[in-house]
Amino acid sequence: MSGSSVLVVGLLALSGFLIGGVVSFWSRNRVAAVILGVLAALALGGAVLRLLPA
């Protein structure tokens, strides 16, 4: 695996964990859930941009 592939897999895993945090925090603390959602979107966007050819 190249370094780029490892980065993409890591970003996808990070976004998955952050999305799980959004689901668990949504009913208790909406501000934390929104912050986690923004971070998940950034990680997912970074992974998608690494997958696209330059």
N, C-alpha and C positions, 0 to 999 in steps of 0.2 A: 504494500500500500504506500502510495506517495503521501507526502506531507499535506497536500491539498485535500486528499481523500479523508485523511484523519481529521482535518479541520472541519470538513463538512459533516462527518459523522458526529463529532463533538458538538457542533452547533445544533444539529438536529436533536441530539440527546438533551442538551441544555434547554432547548425550547420545549421539549416534551415535559421535562421536570417543571418548568415554569408554568406551563399550561395546567399541569396537575395542581400546582399551588393556587392558581386562579380558581379552579373548581373548588378546592377545599376552603379557601378564604372568602368566597363570594358572599356567603350568608352571614359571616361574622364581621368582616371588615372589608368594606367595598373599596376603600382607598388603597389598601395593600393589594387587593385583587387587581385593581386597575394598573397599578405600578408593575406588578408581575406580568400583566397582559402586555404592556408596552415593551417590557424587556423580552418577553417571548416573541413578540412580533419582530423586534430588531434581530434576535438570534436567528429566527426563521428566514428573515429577509437576507441576512448575511450568508446563510447556507445556500439559499437559492441563487444569489449573485455569484457565489463561488462555483456553482454548477454550470452556469451559463458560459458559453465560450466567449473569449475576449474579442 
